[in-house]
Amino acid sequence: MLSRSSIIFVCFGMLARAATVTYDFNITWVTANPDGVFIRPVMGINGQGPIPYITATVGDRVVVNVLNQLGNASTSLHFHGLYMNGTSHMDGPVGVTQCSIPPGITFTYNFTVDQPGTYWYHSHEPGQYPDGLRGPMIITDPNSPYRGSYDEERILTISDWYHEQFPTMVKKFISVSNPTGAEPVPKAALFNDTQNLTTLVQPGKTYMFRIINMGAFASQYFWIEGHNMQIVEVDGIYTQEAAADMIYLTAAQRYSVLVTTKNDTSANFAYVASMDEDLFDKAPRSLNPNVTGWLVYDSSANLPKPALLDAFEPFDDFTLVPTDGEPLLPDPDYYVPLTVLMMNLGDGANYASFNSIPYTMPKVPTLYSALTTGEEANNPAIYGTNSNAFVLEKNQIVDIIVNNNDPGKHPFHLHGHNFQAIVRSDDDAGNYIGNETFPTIPMRRDTFMVRPNGNIVLRFRADNPDKSPPFPPSIPPLS
C-alpha cells in the first residue's frame, strides 16, 4: 500500500513526464511532383510538401498554431482517430466543431493526448486534404505491450494521387454530366508521397512499420516480399500478434506491423501497395495501380521487380483480438440505423446519402448549436434536416447499423470513439436482419470497411460528452 507521500511522489512523477509539444504551422501553396510525371500546386506547411509529421507522447499537451496563408481557400485541421475527450472544439471538422479558418487568420489547436498509436492529421475543409494537406501523427507509449519487441520504427504512408486539383474534380464528380456518380480514378499510388521509396534495414533486426492510408479514395493491398508481418495495432488499438502475408487498408485506416529482417544481406526485397481496382467504375489501361518500395539490405545490390500475384488474399481484420480483452459491451440502449444509398436528385447529379438524406453542412457549426440552445440541444431538428442528427445520452450503449445498398465498398469512420465491430456481412448479403452471434471479445478500430451490398454493426459507449466552453476564444467568429 502506498503512503500519502508516495502517492504525491508518483503524481508529481507523472506530471514531470508530460510535456507541451508546440507546432507552428504556416499553411501555404507549394509546388510538387510526387509521381514524377506532373508538377502542380499542393498545400504545404512552412514551405514544405509533404508536410511535417506530428509526434508526441501519451499525456502530452499538443499545441498547433495554424496560420492560413493559402490566400484563396479556407481550411482546418483534424487529428484523425484522437477522441478529443473534453476538447471536442479542437476536433477540426468544418461545420461540425468549428468554422473554417479564413485566409490570413490564425487558429490554435490545444489538446491533451491520452491514447497511444498511429494516427494522421489532415484538412477537414471539404475536398481539400487530397491536395497535400495530410501527414502522419504518432503518439508514442512508454507502457506499450510491445515495448522492447522491436529495434526501430519506420513510418510508411500510402496514398492515391491525382493531377487535377480536388475542388475542380469535386465539381465534375457531383455534376449532371456524371449521373452515375463514377468517382475520379487516381493517376498513381504513392509511398511517403513519392515513388521508388527505399527503406534501409539491417539484418537480424525487428522493425515496427506504422502504415497509414492517407488516400482520398483508393483502398490499398500491402505486402512485403520474402517477409512476414505481425500485426500489433490497428487505428490506435493494440492487438494480439497476428501473422499476415498481406493487409488491406481502406482510406484512413492504420496498421502497425512487426517485421523481422533476414540474417544476411545478399538481396533486397520489394514491398508493394496496390490500389483496389474494384472501386473504380472504369480504370484506364494506362493506369499502374501499384507503387513499389524496397527493403534495402545492400545499397549496391539490385532493386528487384516485385513478383506477379495470382490473387489478393489479405488478412481478415475482423479476427483481430485487442490485447486489453475488452468484452462485448452490453445490449444497446439506442440504435442508429444508417442506409447507404447513391441517389440522383433534382439537379441530375449523383449524391451519397444516409437514409436518403445527402449531408448539407449547417450554416452554424453543430457544436455551436449544441452549446447555445439549452434544452433544445436535445432536439435533432435544430441541427438542420439535412445534417441527419441523432442525439445520444451520456454512457448509452449504441449500435450503429450500416446497411450498404450500393455495389461499392465504403469505409466508415467514427469521430470521438473507437467501436466494437460485432457483425460484418459478406458481399451481397443485403440489410442486417439481426440473427448473428456476436464475438465475446470483438475487434475494435475507428475506421471499418462496409462490404458491397452488405452490412456491418458497430457498437460503442457514448462516453465522450462535450465539455467545451461556449465559443472558445480560439474559434473564429461566425461571418
C-alpha positions as CSV (number, residue, x, y, z in Angstrom):
1,M,0.0,0.0,0.0
2,L,1.3,3.5,-0.9
3,S,1.8,6.1,1.7
4,R,0.5,9.6,1.2
5,S,4.0,10.8,0.5
6,S,4.5,8.0,-2.1
7,I,1.2,8.9,-3.8
8,I,2.3,12.6,-4.0
9,F,5.7,11.5,-5.4
10,V,4.0,9.3,-8.1
11,C,1.6,12.1,-9.1
12,F,4.4,14.6,-9.5
13,G,6.5,12.0,-11.4
14,M,3.6,11.6,-13.9
15,L,3.3,15.4,-14.2
16,A,7.1,15.6,-14.8
17,R,6.9,13.2,-17.8
18,A,4.1,15.1,-19.5
19,A,5.3,17.9,-21.9
20,T,3.8,20.6,-24.1
21,V,4.7,20.0,-27.7
22,T,4.2,23.0,-29.9
23,Y,4.0,23.2,-33.7
24,D,3.8,26.5,-35.6
25,F,2.2,25.7,-39.0
26,N,2.1,28.3,-41.8
27,I,-0.2,26.7,-44.5
28,T,0.6,27.9,-48.0
29,W,0.7,26.7,-51.6
30,V,3.9,25.0,-52.8
31,T,4.6,23.0,-55.9
32,A,5.3,19.3,-56.0
33,N,5.7,16.4,-58.4
34,P,5.1,13.3,-56.2
35,D,4.7,10.7,-59.1
36,G,7.5,12.3,-61.2
37,V,5.1,12.9,-64.0
38,F,3.2,16.2,-63.4
39,I,4.2,19.3,-61.4
40,R,1.3,21.1,-59.7
41,P,0.3,23.3,-56.8
42,V,-0.2,21.4,-53.5
43,M,-0.9,22.6,-49.9
44,G,2.2,22.7,-47.8
45,I,3.2,23.7,-44.3
46,N,6.1,26.1,-43.7
47,G,7.1,25.9,-47.3
48,Q,7.3,22.1,-47.2
49,G,5.4,19.4,-49.0
50,P,5.0,16.6,-47.9
51,I,4.0,18.3,-44.7
52,P,5.8,17.6,-41.3
53,Y,5.0,14.7,-39.0
54,I,3.4,15.4,-35.6
55,T,4.9,13.4,-32.8
56,A,4.0,13.4,-29.1
57,T,3.9,11.0,-26.1
58,V,0.8,9.9,-24.2
59,G,0.0,12.5,-21.7
60,D,1.5,15.4,-23.6
61,R,-0.3,18.6,-24.4
62,V,-0.2,19.3,-28.1
63,V,-0.4,22.9,-29.3
64,V,-0.7,23.6,-33.0
65,N,-0.7,27.2,-34.1
66,V,-2.1,27.5,-37.6
67,L,-1.8,30.5,-39.9
68,N,-3.7,30.2,-43.1
69,Q,-1.8,31.9,-45.9
70,L,-3.3,30.0,-48.7
71,G,-4.8,33.2,-50.0
72,N,-7.7,31.7,-51.9
73,A,-9.0,29.0,-49.6
74,S,-10.2,28.5,-46.0
75,T,-9.0,25.4,-44.1
76,S,-8.9,23.5,-40.9
77,L,-7.0,20.6,-39.3
78,H,-8.5,17.3,-38.0
79,F,-6.4,14.9,-35.9
80,H,-7.8,11.6,-37.2
81,G,-8.5,9.0,-34.6
82,L,-7.9,11.1,-31.5
83,Y,-11.0,11.2,-29.2
84,M,-10.5,14.8,-28.0
85,N,-12.0,13.9,-24.7
86,G,-13.2,17.2,-23.2
87,T,-11.9,19.3,-26.1
88,S,-14.2,18.4,-29.0
89,H,-13.9,22.0,-30.2
90,M,-10.4,21.0,-31.2
91,D,-11.5,18.2,-33.5
92,G,-11.4,20.2,-36.7
93,P,-14.4,19.3,-38.9
94,V,-15.7,22.4,-40.6
95,G,-19.4,22.9,-39.9
96,V,-19.4,20.4,-37.1
97,T,-17.0,21.6,-34.4
98,Q,-15.7,24.9,-35.9
99,C,-15.9,27.4,-38.7
100,S,-13.3,27.4,-41.4
101,I,-10.1,29.3,-40.8
102,P,-10.2,32.0,-43.4
103,P,-7.2,33.2,-45.3
104,G,-5.0,35.4,-43.2
105,I,-6.4,34.2,-39.9
106,T,-4.7,32.2,-37.1
107,F,-6.3,29.4,-35.1
108,T,-4.7,27.5,-32.2
109,Y,-5.5,23.8,-31.6
110,N,-4.7,22.9,-28.0
111,F,-5.5,19.5,-26.5
112,T,-4.0,16.7,-24.4
113,V,-3.4,13.2,-25.9
114,D,-4.4,10.3,-23.7
115,Q,-4.2,7.5,-26.2
116,P,-1.2,5.9,-28.0
117,G,-0.9,4.7,-31.5
118,T,-0.7,5.5,-35.2
119,Y,-2.8,8.4,-36.4
120,W,-2.7,11.2,-39.1
121,Y,-3.8,14.8,-39.4
122,H,-5.4,16.4,-42.4
123,S,-7.6,19.3,-43.5
124,H,-11.3,18.8,-42.8
125,E,-12.4,21.5,-45.2
126,P,-14.5,19.5,-47.7
127,G,-12.5,18.0,-50.6
128,Q,-9.2,19.5,-49.6
129,Y,-6.7,17.1,-48.0
130,P,-6.0,15.1,-51.2
131,D,-4.2,18.3,-52.4
132,G,-1.4,17.6,-49.9
133,L,-2.6,18.8,-46.5
134,R,-2.2,15.4,-44.8
135,G,0.5,13.9,-42.7
136,P,1.3,11.2,-40.0
137,M,0.7,11.8,-36.3
138,I,2.4,9.3,-34.0
139,I,1.7,9.1,-30.3
140,T,4.4,7.0,-28.5
141,D,3.6,4.9,-25.5
142,P,6.2,4.2,-22.7
143,N,3.8,1.4,-21.5
144,S,3.2,-0.3,-24.8
145,P,2.7,-4.1,-24.5
146,Y,5.2,-4.3,-27.4
147,R,7.9,-2.1,-25.9
148,G,11.2,-4.0,-26.3
149,S,9.8,-6.2,-29.0
150,Y,11.4,-4.2,-31.8
151,D,14.6,-2.3,-32.5
152,E,13.4,0.6,-34.6
153,E,10.3,2.2,-36.1
154,R,9.5,3.2,-39.7
155,I,6.6,5.3,-40.9
156,L,5.1,4.4,-44.2
157,T,2.2,6.3,-45.7
158,I,0.2,5.0,-48.7
159,S,-1.9,7.3,-50.8
160,D,-3.5,7.8,-54.1
161,W,-2.6,10.8,-56.2
162,Y,-4.4,13.0,-58.7
163,H,-3.0,15.5,-61.2
164,E,-6.1,17.7,-61.1
165,Q,-6.8,19.9,-58.0
166,F,-9.6,18.5,-55.9
167,P,-12.1,21.4,-55.9
168,T,-12.2,21.1,-59.7
169,M,-12.7,17.3,-59.6
170,V,-15.4,17.5,-57.0
171,K,-17.4,19.8,-59.3
172,K,-17.1,17.3,-62.1
173,F,-17.8,14.4,-59.8
174,I,-21.1,15.8,-58.4
175,S,-22.4,17.0,-61.7
176,V,-25.3,16.3,-64.1
177,S,-22.5,15.3,-66.5
178,N,-21.7,12.4,-64.2
179,P,-25.1,10.9,-63.5
180,T,-23.8,7.5,-62.3
181,G,-21.6,9.1,-59.7
182,A,-18.4,7.5,-61.0
183,E,-15.5,8.5,-58.8
184,P,-12.4,10.1,-60.4
185,V,-9.7,7.4,-60.8
186,P,-6.3,8.3,-59.3
187,K,-3.3,8.8,-61.6
188,A,-0.9,7.0,-59.3
189,A,-0.2,5.4,-55.9
190,L,2.5,6.8,-53.6
191,F,4.6,5.7,-50.6
192,N,5.5,8.6,-48.3
193,D,4.3,11.0,-51.1
194,T,6.8,9.7,-53.6
195,Q,7.6,6.7,-55.7
196,N,10.5,4.2,-55.7
197,L,11.0,4.6,-52.0
198,T,13.9,2.8,-50.4
199,T,13.9,1.8,-46.7
200,L,17.3,0.9,-45.3
201,V,17.3,-2.1,-42.9
202,Q,19.9,-4.1,-41.1
203,P,20.0,-7.9,-40.9
204,G,18.6,-9.7,-37.9
205,K,16.6,-6.8,-36.5
206,T,12.9,-6.3,-35.9
207,Y,11.2,-3.1,-37.2
208,M,7.8,-1.8,-36.4
209,F,6.2,-0.3,-39.5
210,R,3.5,2.2,-38.9
211,I,1.4,2.1,-42.1
212,I,-1.2,4.8,-42.8
213,N,-3.5,5.0,-45.8
214,M,-3.9,8.8,-46.3
215,G,-5.7,8.4,-49.6
216,A,-8.7,10.2,-50.9
217,F,-10.4,7.2,-52.4
218,A,-8.5,4.1,-53.1
219,S,-8.1,1.2,-50.6
220,Q,-4.8,-0.5,-50.8
221,Y,-3.4,-4.0,-50.6
222,F,0.0,-4.1,-49.0
223,W,2.6,-6.8,-48.7
224,I,6.4,-7.3,-48.3
225,E,8.1,-9.9,-50.4
226,G,10.0,-12.6,-48.5
227,H,8.9,-11.3,-45.1
228,N,6.1,-12.0,-42.7
229,M,4.2,-9.2,-40.9
230,Q,2.9,-9.5,-37.3
231,I,0.0,-7.1,-36.8
232,V,0.2,-5.5,-33.3
233,E,-2.0,-2.3,-33.7
234,V,-4.9,-1.1,-35.8
235,D,-6.2,2.5,-35.5
236,G,-4.6,3.0,-32.1
237,I,-5.8,-0.3,-30.6
238,Y,-3.2,-2.8,-29.6
239,T,-4.0,-6.3,-30.8
240,Q,-2.6,-9.7,-30.0
241,E,0.1,-10.6,-32.6
242,A,-1.4,-11.9,-35.8
243,A,0.7,-13.2,-38.7
244,A,-0.2,-11.7,-42.1
245,D,1.3,-12.0,-45.6
246,M,-0.9,-9.2,-46.9
247,I,-3.1,-6.5,-45.3
248,Y,-5.9,-4.3,-46.7
249,L,-6.2,-0.7,-45.8
250,T,-9.2,1.4,-46.6
251,A,-8.7,5.2,-46.8
252,A,-7.9,6.4,-43.2
253,Q,-7.1,3.0,-41.8
254,R,-3.7,2.4,-40.0
255,Y,-1.8,-0.7,-39.1
256,S,1.4,-1.3,-37.0
257,V,3.2,-4.4,-38.0
258,L,6.5,-6.1,-36.7
259,V,8.9,-7.2,-39.4
260,T,12.0,-9.2,-38.6
261,T,14.7,-8.9,-41.2
262,K,16.8,-11.8,-42.6
263,N,20.2,-12.6,-41.2
264,D,22.1,-11.9,-44.5
265,T,22.5,-9.0,-46.9
266,S,22.6,-11.0,-50.2
267,A,19.4,-9.4,-51.6
268,N,16.9,-6.5,-51.3
269,F,13.2,-7.1,-51.2
270,A,10.3,-5.2,-52.7
271,Y,7.2,-4.1,-50.8
272,V,4.1,-3.2,-52.7
273,A,0.9,-1.3,-52.4
274,S,-1.8,-2.0,-55.0
275,M,-5.0,0.1,-55.3
276,D,-8.2,-1.9,-55.1
277,E,-9.5,-1.6,-58.7
278,D,-12.9,-2.9,-57.7
279,L,-13.6,0.7,-56.5
280,F,-13.1,2.1,-60.0
281,D,-16.0,2.2,-62.4
282,K,-13.6,2.0,-65.3
283,A,-9.8,2.2,-64.9
284,P,-7.8,3.5,-67.9
285,R,-5.4,1.0,-69.5
286,S,-2.5,3.4,-68.8
287,L,-3.1,3.2,-65.0
288,N,-0.4,1.5,-62.9
289,P,-2.3,0.6,-59.7
290,N,0.9,-0.4,-57.9
291,V,3.6,1.5,-56.1
292,T,6.8,-0.3,-55.2
293,G,9.4,0.3,-52.5
294,W,12.3,-1.8,-51.2
295,L,13.7,-3.0,-48.0
296,V,17.4,-2.3,-48.7
297,Y,19.9,-4.6,-47.1
298,D,22.7,-3.6,-49.5
299,S,22.5,-0.3,-51.3
300,S,24.9,-1.6,-54.0
301,A,22.6,-4.5,-54.9
302,N,19.8,-4.6,-57.4
303,L,16.3,-3.4,-56.6
304,P,14.2,-6.4,-57.9
305,K,10.9,-6.1,-59.6
306,P,8.0,-7.5,-57.5
307,A,6.6,-10.8,-58.5
308,L,3.2,-11.0,-60.1
309,L,0.3,-12.3,-57.9
310,D,-2.5,-14.6,-58.9
311,A,-4.9,-13.2,-56.4
312,F,-5.2,-10.8,-53.5
313,E,-5.7,-12.6,-50.2
314,P,-5.4,-10.1,-47.4
315,F,-5.6,-10.8,-43.7
316,D,-9.2,-10.6,-42.2
317,D,-9.0,-7.8,-39.7
318,F,-12.4,-8.9,-38.2
319,T,-10.5,-11.7,-36.5
320,L,-8.1,-9.4,-34.5
321,V,-8.3,-9.6,-30.7
322,P,-7.5,-6.4,-28.7
323,T,-4.8,-7.0,-26.1
324,D,-6.9,-5.3,-23.4
325,G,-9.5,-8.1,-23.7
326,E,-12.4,-5.6,-23.6
327,P,-15.6,-7.9,-23.7
328,L,-18.6,-7.3,-25.8
329,L,-20.5,-4.3,-24.5
330,P,-24.0,-4.9,-23.0
331,D,-27.1,-4.8,-25.2
332,P,-27.7,-1.4,-26.8
333,D,-29.8,1.3,-25.3
334,Y,-30.1,3.0,-28.7
335,Y,-29.9,2.1,-32.3
336,V,-28.7,4.3,-35.2
337,P,-29.8,2.7,-38.5
338,L,-27.9,4.1,-41.5
339,T,-28.7,3.0,-45.0
340,V,-26.0,4.0,-47.6
341,L,-27.5,4.9,-50.9
342,M,-26.3,6.7,-54.0
343,M,-29.1,8.8,-55.4
344,N,-29.9,11.3,-58.2
345,L,-31.6,14.5,-57.0
346,G,-33.5,17.1,-58.9
347,D,-30.3,18.6,-60.4
348,G,-29.5,15.3,-62.1
349,A,-26.3,14.8,-60.1
350,N,-25.5,11.7,-58.0
351,Y,-25.1,12.1,-54.3
352,A,-24.1,9.8,-51.4
353,S,-26.7,9.7,-48.6
354,F,-27.5,8.2,-45.3
355,N,-31.2,7.3,-45.0
356,S,-31.9,9.1,-48.3
357,I,-30.5,12.3,-46.9
358,P,-27.4,13.8,-48.6
359,Y,-25.5,15.8,-46.0
360,T,-25.7,19.5,-46.1
361,M,-23.3,21.5,-44.0
362,P,-25.2,23.7,-41.5
363,K,-24.6,27.4,-41.5
364,V,-23.9,27.3,-37.8
365,P,-21.5,24.6,-36.7
366,T,-23.2,21.7,-34.9
367,L,-21.2,22.1,-31.7
368,Y,-22.1,25.8,-31.5
369,S,-25.8,24.9,-31.7
370,A,-25.4,22.2,-29.0
371,L,-23.6,24.7,-26.7
372,T,-26.0,27.6,-27.1
373,T,-29.6,26.2,-27.4
374,G,-30.2,25.0,-23.9
375,E,-32.8,22.2,-23.7
376,E,-33.4,22.5,-27.4
377,A,-30.0,20.9,-27.9
378,N,-31.8,17.6,-27.4
379,N,-34.0,18.2,-30.4
380,P,-32.3,16.8,-33.6
381,A,-34.3,19.3,-35.7
382,I,-32.3,22.3,-34.6
383,Y,-29.1,20.9,-36.3
384,G,-30.8,21.0,-39.7
385,T,-32.9,18.5,-41.6
386,N,-30.1,17.6,-43.9
387,S,-27.5,17.1,-41.1
388,N,-29.2,13.8,-40.2
389,A,-28.6,14.3,-36.5
390,F,-29.0,11.7,-33.8
391,V,-28.9,12.9,-30.1
392,L,-27.4,10.4,-27.6
393,E,-27.3,10.4,-23.8
394,K,-24.1,10.0,-21.9
395,N,-23.0,6.4,-21.4
396,Q,-25.6,4.9,-23.6
397,I,-24.6,1.8,-25.4
398,V,-25.2,2.5,-29.1
399,D,-25.4,0.2,-32.1
400,I,-24.8,1.8,-35.5
401,I,-26.3,-0.5,-38.1
402,V,-24.9,0.3,-41.5
403,N,-26.7,-1.2,-44.5
404,N,-24.8,-0.6,-47.7
405,N,-27.3,-0.5,-50.5
406,D,-24.6,0.2,-53.0
407,P,-22.4,-2.1,-55.1
408,G,-19.2,-0.3,-53.9
409,K,-17.1,-0.8,-50.8
410,H,-17.3,2.1,-48.3
411,P,-15.1,3.0,-45.3
412,F,-16.9,4.2,-42.2
413,H,-15.2,6.3,-39.6
414,L,-16.4,7.5,-36.2
415,H,-15.1,10.6,-34.5
416,G,-14.5,10.7,-30.8
417,H,-14.6,6.9,-30.2
418,N,-13.5,3.6,-31.5
419,F,-16.1,0.9,-32.0
420,Q,-16.5,-2.8,-31.5
421,A,-17.2,-4.4,-34.8
422,I,-19.7,-7.1,-33.8
423,V,-21.2,-8.0,-37.2
424,R,-19.8,-7.8,-40.7
425,S,-21.6,-9.5,-43.6
426,D,-20.2,-10.9,-46.8
427,D,-20.7,-9.2,-50.1
428,D,-24.3,-9.0,-51.3
429,A,-25.8,-10.2,-48.0
430,G,-28.4,-7.4,-48.1
431,N,-29.6,-5.5,-45.0
432,Y,-28.9,-6.6,-41.4
433,I,-31.7,-8.8,-40.1
434,G,-30.4,-9.4,-36.5
435,N,-29.8,-13.1,-36.2
436,E,-26.0,-13.2,-35.9
437,T,-23.9,-14.4,-32.9
438,F,-21.7,-11.7,-31.6
439,P,-18.0,-12.2,-30.7
440,T,-17.2,-12.3,-27.0
441,I,-14.2,-10.1,-27.4
442,P,-14.8,-8.0,-30.6
443,M,-12.1,-6.4,-32.5
444,R,-12.0,-2.6,-32.3
445,R,-10.9,0.3,-34.6
446,D,-12.2,3.7,-35.7
447,T,-12.4,3.1,-39.4
448,F,-14.0,0.0,-41.0
449,M,-15.0,-1.1,-44.5
450,V,-18.6,-2.0,-45.3
451,R,-18.8,-4.6,-48.0
452,P,-20.7,-4.1,-51.3
453,N,-24.5,-4.6,-50.8
454,G,-23.7,-5.8,-47.3
455,N,-23.9,-4.6,-43.7
456,I,-22.0,-4.0,-40.5
457,V,-23.0,-3.4,-36.9
458,L,-20.7,-1.2,-34.8
459,R,-21.2,-0.9,-31.0
460,F,-19.8,1.8,-28.7
461,R,-20.4,3.5,-25.4
462,A,-21.3,7.2,-25.7
463,D,-18.8,8.2,-23.0
464,N,-17.3,11.3,-24.7
465,P,-19.7,14.2,-23.9
466,D,-18.8,17.7,-24.9
467,K,-17.2,19.7,-22.1
468,S,-16.1,22.6,-24.2
469,P,-16.9,26.2,-23.2
470,P,-19.3,28.1,-25.5
471,F,-17.4,29.9,-28.3
472,P,-13.8,29.3,-27.1
473,P,-11.6,32.3,-27.8
474,S,-9.5,30.4,-30.4
475,I,-12.6,29.7,-32.6
476,P,-13.0,32.3,-35.4
477,P,-16.3,34.2,-35.1
478,L,-19.2,33.5,-37.4
479,S,-19.0,35.7,-40.5
